[in-house]
């Protein structure tokens, strides 16, 4: 039964289904464990009518990890039609804290992978999926603190709207408020951060295929789409992630060739910023902003501007890893100190308790922000043999995240149930 949002929200004992969860299954896939036997076992249980809801959700994730996103999502939606609340048990026999994560029915990358952040802690994770047509339950499960983990994507808009309507009546502290998650949209973030001293964020402009086609044929100029736009520019299909369709276009001919290869009707375009270092390499950083404080997640070094950690091949270069280790070790009094005021102002304007920033330094030594989101994976899966400096850094981030949840839970202890 959907809750009437004008009434006070009440809490009751949780009717949850246990599941293995995102972190454990993703770790197994990352480490090369063959997930097919577990998948087949769960499929057999479903066929026999003996599968529990949590097992159905695990099957959905396994199916996605094995490369069948559409089938995985179909299984997930089928499970969520009759059960929306799931538990990922804590490492402790008796949990010290209960956190309620508010998620959307979306693919495995569309919600904050919060169970990675809670690995090894005494925090019990309950995940409530806010499903289209169902909304929030009349009685929320008992919890100490809640956090919205749905992303700013189109598929999550209805879930975020449901949570936003209920937010004023929430019986416990509610973190990452849904109205602020929308700040992370590519074409909103640059407006929000405009004018921050020491911060460079190119305007991300929505452009239709017709506009870009006219530009490629010389019928209009870059300024006719946006005053800041010029060649070379970066283009990507609207709604794309993980670099799908991302390209640097040096001139009108390159734009024409790009459009000829793509079918999409809507794109994001932005001016290209050449952030190459004096040694000819590009350096891209991922930071976690936890309770307003920045933490280093990783540093990717490559000879190409379109860097992701995987295509930087950090595992194959002792020299690159040594530089990343120094970056992490010296972070607080080096990178974070250099960009302290810009990071602080960005955190205040974004207004989220937890989010991720992908950034670099431009050739004027300013903080160059590429994007921010609340769902990027922050994990401790890398080999401690190859990356011995990473586990301590990840544990530092996880401890800060847990401390943030605990601080807000203590602040809300006097709230009425």
C-alpha positions as CSV (number, residue, x, y, z in Angstrom):
1,X,0.0,0.0,0.0
2,X,1.4,3.4,-1.0
3,X,1.8,5.9,1.8
4,X,-0.2,9.1,1.8
5,X,2.7,11.6,1.8
6,X,1.0,14.2,3.9
7,X,0.7,11.9,6.9
8,X,3.6,11.3,9.4
9,X,5.7,8.2,8.4
10,X,5.8,5.4,11.0
11,X,8.3,2.6,11.5
12,X,7.7,-1.0,12.1
13,X,9.7,-4.3,12.3
14,X,11.3,-5.0,9.0
15,X,9.9,-7.7,6.7
16,X,13.0,-8.1,4.7
17,X,14.5,-10.8,2.5
18,X,18.1,-11.6,2.9
19,X,20.4,-11.5,-0.1
20,X,24.1,-12.0,-0.9
21,X,24.3,-8.5,-2.3
22,X,26.2,-6.3,-4.7
23,X,29.6,-6.2,-3.0
24,X,30.1,-10.0,-2.5
25,X,28.8,-11.0,-6.0
26,X,30.8,-8.2,-7.8
27,X,33.9,-9.2,-5.9
28,X,33.5,-12.8,-7.0
29,X,33.1,-11.7,-10.6
30,X,36.1,-9.3,-10.3
31,X,38.3,-12.2,-8.9
32,X,37.3,-14.5,-11.8
33,X,34.9,-16.8,-9.9
34,X,32.6,-18.6,-12.3
35,X,29.1,-17.4,-11.4
36,X,27.4,-19.8,-13.8
37,X,26.9,-22.6,-11.2
38,X,25.3,-20.2,-8.7
39,X,23.1,-18.8,-11.5
40,X,22.0,-22.3,-12.5
41,X,21.2,-23.2,-8.9
42,X,19.1,-20.1,-8.4
43,X,17.3,-20.7,-11.7
44,X,16.5,-24.2,-10.6
45,X,15.1,-22.9,-7.3
46,X,12.9,-20.5,-9.2
47,X,11.7,-23.2,-11.5
48,X,10.8,-25.4,-8.6
49,X,9.0,-22.5,-6.9
50,X,11.2,-22.6,-3.8
51,X,13.3,-19.5,-4.4
52,X,13.1,-16.6,-1.9
53,X,12.9,-12.9,-2.9
54,X,16.5,-12.2,-2.0
55,X,17.7,-15.1,-4.2
56,X,15.7,-13.7,-7.1
57,X,17.4,-10.3,-6.7
58,X,20.8,-12.0,-6.5
59,X,20.0,-13.9,-9.7
60,X,19.2,-10.5,-11.3
61,X,22.6,-9.2,-10.4
62,X,24.4,-12.3,-11.4
63,X,22.7,-12.3,-14.8
64,X,23.8,-8.6,-15.3
65,X,27.4,-9.5,-14.2
66,X,27.4,-12.3,-16.8
67,X,26.6,-9.7,-19.5
68,X,22.8,-10.0,-20.0
69,X,21.6,-6.7,-18.7
70,X,18.1,-6.8,-20.2
71,X,17.4,-10.3,-18.8
72,X,18.8,-9.3,-15.4
73,X,16.6,-6.2,-15.3
74,X,13.5,-8.2,-16.3
75,X,14.2,-10.6,-13.4
76,X,14.7,-7.7,-11.0
77,X,11.4,-6.0,-12.0
78,X,9.6,-9.3,-11.6
79,X,11.0,-9.7,-8.0
80,X,10.3,-6.1,-7.0
81,X,6.7,-6.4,-8.1
82,X,6.0,-8.5,-5.0
83,X,8.9,-7.7,-2.6
84,X,10.8,-4.4,-2.2
85,X,12.8,-4.7,1.1
86,X,16.1,-6.6,1.3
87,X,18.8,-7.0,3.9
88,X,22.6,-7.3,3.5
89,X,23.7,-8.5,7.0
90,X,26.6,-6.8,8.8
91,X,29.8,-8.4,9.7
92,X,28.9,-8.1,13.4
93,X,26.7,-10.6,15.2
94,X,24.8,-7.7,16.7
95,X,24.6,-4.6,14.4
96,X,25.6,-1.3,15.9
97,X,23.5,0.7,13.4
98,X,20.7,0.1,10.9
99,X,20.9,2.1,7.7
100,X,18.0,2.2,5.2
101,X,19.1,2.7,1.6
102,X,16.4,4.0,-0.8
103,X,17.0,2.6,-4.3
104,X,15.3,2.6,-7.7
105,X,14.5,-0.3,-10.0
106,X,17.4,0.3,-12.4
107,X,20.5,-1.6,-13.6
108,X,23.3,-2.5,-11.2
109,X,25.2,0.8,-11.9
110,X,22.2,3.0,-11.2
111,X,22.2,3.0,-7.4
112,X,25.0,3.8,-5.0
113,X,26.9,0.5,-4.3
114,X,26.6,1.3,-0.6
115,X,27.4,-2.3,0.5
116,X,31.0,-1.8,-0.6
117,X,31.3,1.2,1.7
118,X,29.9,-0.8,4.6
119,X,32.1,-3.9,4.1
120,X,33.5,-5.2,7.4
121,X,31.5,-2.7,9.5
122,X,28.9,-3.4,12.2
123,X,26.2,-1.6,10.1
124,X,23.2,-3.6,8.9
125,X,22.0,-2.5,5.5
126,X,18.4,-2.6,4.5
127,X,17.6,-1.6,0.9
128,X,14.1,-0.5,0.1
129,X,13.4,-0.3,-3.7
130,X,11.0,2.5,-4.5
131,X,9.2,1.0,-7.4
132,X,7.0,2.8,-10.0
133,X,3.3,2.4,-9.1
134,X,4.1,1.1,-5.6
135,X,6.0,4.0,-4.0
136,X,6.9,3.9,-0.3
137,X,5.2,1.5,2.1
138,X,2.7,2.7,4.7
139,X,5.1,1.8,7.5
140,X,8.9,2.1,7.0
141,X,11.2,-0.6,8.3
142,X,12.9,0.3,11.6
143,X,16.2,2.1,10.9
144,X,18.6,4.6,12.5
145,X,19.5,6.6,9.4
146,X,18.4,6.6,5.8
147,X,20.2,7.5,2.6
148,X,19.0,7.9,-0.9
149,X,21.1,5.8,-3.3
150,X,19.1,6.3,-6.5
151,X,21.0,8.2,-9.2
152,X,20.1,11.3,-11.1
153,X,19.2,9.3,-14.3
154,X,15.8,9.6,-16.0
155,X,14.8,6.1,-14.9
156,X,15.1,7.2,-11.2
157,X,13.0,10.4,-11.4
158,X,9.8,8.8,-10.2
159,X,11.5,7.1,-7.3
160,X,13.2,10.4,-6.3
161,X,9.9,12.3,-6.6
162,X,8.2,9.8,-4.2
163,X,11.0,10.1,-1.7
164,X,11.0,13.9,-2.0
165,X,7.3,14.1,-1.2
166,X,7.8,12.0,1.9
167,X,11.1,13.7,3.0
168,X,9.5,16.4,5.3
169,X,7.8,13.6,7.3
170,X,10.8,11.2,7.5
171,X,11.1,9.8,11.1
172,X,14.9,9.5,11.0
173,X,17.8,11.6,9.5
174,X,17.6,11.3,5.6
175,X,20.9,11.8,3.8
176,X,21.6,12.6,0.1
177,X,18.2,14.3,-0.2
178,X,16.6,13.6,-3.5
179,X,16.1,17.2,-4.6
180,X,19.9,17.6,-4.4
181,X,20.8,14.5,-6.4
182,X,19.4,16.3,-9.5
183,X,22.3,18.8,-9.1
184,X,24.6,16.1,-10.5
185,X,23.0,16.2,-14.0
186,X,25.8,17.0,-16.5
187,X,23.9,20.1,-17.8
188,X,23.1,21.3,-14.3
189,X,26.4,20.8,-12.5
190,X,28.3,23.4,-14.5
191,X,25.7,26.0,-13.7
192,X,25.8,25.2,-10.1
193,X,29.6,25.4,-9.9
194,X,30.0,28.5,-12.1
195,X,32.2,31.1,-10.6
196,X,33.9,29.0,-8.0
197,X,37.4,30.4,-7.6
198,X,40.1,27.9,-8.6
199,X,37.6,25.6,-10.3
200,X,37.2,25.0,-14.0
201,X,34.1,23.1,-15.3
202,X,33.3,23.4,-19.0
203,X,29.7,24.1,-19.9
204,X,27.9,20.9,-20.8
205,X,25.3,21.8,-23.4
206,X,22.4,19.8,-24.7
207,X,22.4,19.8,-28.5
208,X,20.0,18.0,-30.9
209,X,21.2,16.0,-33.8
210,X,19.7,18.6,-36.1
211,X,21.7,21.4,-34.5
212,X,25.0,19.4,-34.7
213,X,24.2,18.4,-38.3
214,X,23.7,22.1,-39.2
215,X,27.0,22.9,-37.4
216,X,28.8,20.2,-39.3
217,X,27.5,21.6,-42.6
218,X,28.5,25.2,-41.7
219,X,24.9,26.4,-41.6
220,X,25.4,27.6,-38.0
221,X,28.4,28.4,-35.8
222,X,29.3,27.0,-32.5
223,X,28.2,30.2,-30.8
224,X,24.7,29.7,-32.2
225,X,24.4,26.6,-29.9
226,X,26.2,28.1,-26.9
227,X,28.4,31.1,-26.4
228,X,31.2,29.1,-24.8
229,X,31.2,26.3,-27.4
230,X,34.0,26.0,-29.9
231,X,36.2,23.4,-31.7
232,X,37.8,21.2,-30.5
233,X,34.8,19.9,-28.5
234,X,33.8,16.8,-26.6
235,X,30.6,15.0,-27.6
236,X,28.6,12.2,-26.1
237,X,25.1,10.8,-26.5
238,X,22.7,12.2,-23.9
239,X,22.2,9.6,-21.1
240,X,25.3,7.6,-22.0
241,X,27.7,6.4,-19.3
242,X,31.2,4.9,-19.0
243,X,32.5,6.6,-22.1
244,X,30.0,5.1,-24.6
245,X,30.0,7.4,-27.6
246,X,32.5,9.8,-26.1
247,X,34.6,11.6,-28.7
248,X,36.9,14.6,-29.2
249,X,35.9,16.4,-32.4
250,X,38.5,18.8,-33.8
251,X,36.4,20.4,-36.6
252,X,33.2,20.3,-38.6
253,X,34.4,17.3,-40.7
254,X,35.1,15.3,-37.6
255,X,31.6,16.2,-36.3
256,X,30.0,15.0,-39.6
257,X,31.9,11.7,-39.4
258,X,30.8,11.3,-35.7
259,X,27.1,11.8,-36.6
260,X,27.3,9.4,-39.5
261,X,28.4,6.6,-37.0
262,X,25.6,7.3,-34.4
263,X,21.9,7.0,-34.4
264,X,21.1,9.1,-31.3
265,X,19.0,12.3,-31.5
266,X,20.3,14.1,-28.4
267,X,23.8,14.8,-27.3
268,X,25.9,16.7,-24.7
269,X,28.7,18.8,-26.1
270,X,31.4,20.8,-24.2
271,X,34.6,22.6,-25.0
272,X,37.7,20.3,-24.9
273,X,40.2,21.2,-22.1
274,X,43.7,19.9,-22.8
275,X,44.9,19.0,-19.3
276,X,48.1,17.2,-20.4
277,X,50.9,17.5,-17.9
278,X,54.4,18.8,-18.9
279,X,55.6,15.2,-19.3
280,X,53.0,14.5,-22.0
281,X,50.8,12.3,-19.8
282,X,47.3,12.9,-18.6
283,X,46.3,12.5,-14.9
284,X,42.8,12.0,-13.8
285,X,41.6,11.7,-10.2
286,X,38.6,10.2,-8.5
287,X,37.7,11.7,-5.1
288,X,35.0,10.7,-2.6
289,X,33.4,13.6,-0.8
290,X,32.2,12.3,2.6
291,X,30.5,14.7,5.0
292,X,32.2,17.6,3.1
293,X,35.7,16.2,3.3
294,X,37.6,14.9,0.2
295,X,39.3,11.5,0.1
296,X,41.5,10.0,-2.7
297,X,39.9,7.0,-4.5
298,X,42.4,6.6,-7.3
299,X,44.7,8.3,-9.8
300,X,44.9,7.2,-13.4
301,X,47.9,8.1,-15.6
302,X,47.8,7.6,-19.3
303,X,49.0,9.1,-22.6
304,X,45.4,9.7,-23.7
305,X,42.9,12.3,-22.6
306,X,39.9,9.9,-22.3
307,X,41.2,8.1,-19.3
308,X,39.5,5.5,-17.2
309,X,41.3,3.6,-14.5
310,X,41.1,0.4,-16.6
311,X,42.5,1.9,-19.8
312,X,45.4,3.5,-17.9
313,X,46.8,0.0,-17.2
314,X,48.0,1.0,-13.8
315,X,48.5,-2.6,-12.8
316,X,51.2,-3.0,-15.5
317,X,53.4,0.0,-14.5
318,X,55.3,0.1,-11.3
319,X,56.2,3.7,-12.0
320,X,52.6,4.8,-12.3
321,X,51.6,2.9,-9.1
322,X,54.4,4.6,-7.2
323,X,53.1,8.0,-8.3
324,X,49.5,7.0,-7.3
325,X,50.8,5.8,-3.9
326,X,52.4,9.2,-3.3
327,X,49.2,10.9,-4.4
328,X,47.2,9.0,-1.8
329,X,49.8,9.3,1.0
330,X,50.3,13.0,0.5
331,X,46.7,13.8,-0.4
332,X,45.6,15.8,2.6
333,X,48.5,18.2,2.5
334,X,49.1,18.2,-1.2
335,X,46.2,17.9,-3.7
336,X,43.4,18.5,-1.1
337,X,45.3,21.5,0.3
338,X,45.9,23.0,-3.2
339,X,42.3,22.7,-4.1
340,X,40.8,23.0,-0.6
341,X,38.7,26.1,-1.1
342,X,37.4,24.9,-4.4
343,X,36.5,21.5,-3.1
344,X,34.8,23.0,0.0
345,X,32.7,25.4,-2.1
346,X,31.8,22.6,-4.5
347,X,30.6,20.4,-1.6
348,X,28.5,23.2,-0.2
349,X,26.8,24.0,-3.5
350,X,26.2,20.3,-4.4
351,X,24.7,19.8,-0.9
352,X,25.1,16.0,-0.8
353,X,26.4,14.1,2.2
354,X,28.3,11.7,-0.1
355,X,29.2,11.9,-3.7
356,X,32.1,11.2,-6.1
357,X,34.1,13.6,-8.3
358,X,36.1,12.8,-11.3
359,X,38.6,15.6,-11.9
360,X,42.1,16.7,-13.1
361,X,44.2,19.9,-12.9
362,X,44.2,22.2,-15.9
363,X,47.2,23.9,-17.2
364,X,46.5,26.9,-15.0
365,X,46.7,24.5,-12.0
366,X,42.9,24.9,-11.3
367,X,40.7,22.0,-10.3
368,X,39.2,20.7,-13.6
369,X,35.9,19.0,-12.8
370,X,34.6,16.4,-15.4
371,X,31.6,15.1,-13.5
372,X,30.2,14.3,-10.2
373,X,27.8,11.5,-9.2
374,X,26.5,9.5,-6.3
375,X,26.8,6.0,-7.8
376,X,30.4,5.5,-8.9
377,X,31.9,2.4,-7.4
378,X,34.4,2.9,-4.5
379,X,35.7,-0.5,-3.6
380,X,38.5,-2.5,-2.0
381,X,38.8,-5.2,-4.6
382,X,42.3,-4.4,-6.1
383,X,45.1,-6.9,-5.3
384,X,46.9,-5.8,-2.1
385,X,50.0,-7.4,-3.6
386,X,50.0,-5.2,-6.7
387,X,48.4,-2.1,-4.9
388,X,49.6,-2.4,-1.3
389,X,48.8,1.3,-0.7
390,X,45.1,1.0,-1.6
391,X,43.5,-1.1,1.2
392,X,44.5,1.4,3.9
393,X,43.1,4.3,1.8
394,X,39.9,2.5,1.1
395,X,39.4,1.6,4.7
396,X,39.9,5.3,5.5
397,X,37.0,6.1,3.2
398,X,34.8,3.4,4.5
399,X,35.5,4.5,8.1
400,X,34.6,8.1,7.2
401,X,31.3,6.9,5.6
402,X,30.4,4.8,8.6
403,X,31.2,7.7,10.9
404,X,29.0,10.0,8.9
405,X,26.1,7.6,9.2
406,X,26.7,7.2,12.9
407,X,26.9,11.0,13.5
408,X,23.6,11.6,11.7
409,X,22.0,8.7,13.5
410,X,23.0,10.1,16.9
411,X,21.7,13.5,15.9
412,X,18.4,11.9,15.1
413,X,18.0,9.8,18.2
414,X,15.4,12.2,19.6
415,X,13.2,12.0,16.5
416,X,9.7,10.6,17.0
417,X,8.8,7.3,15.5
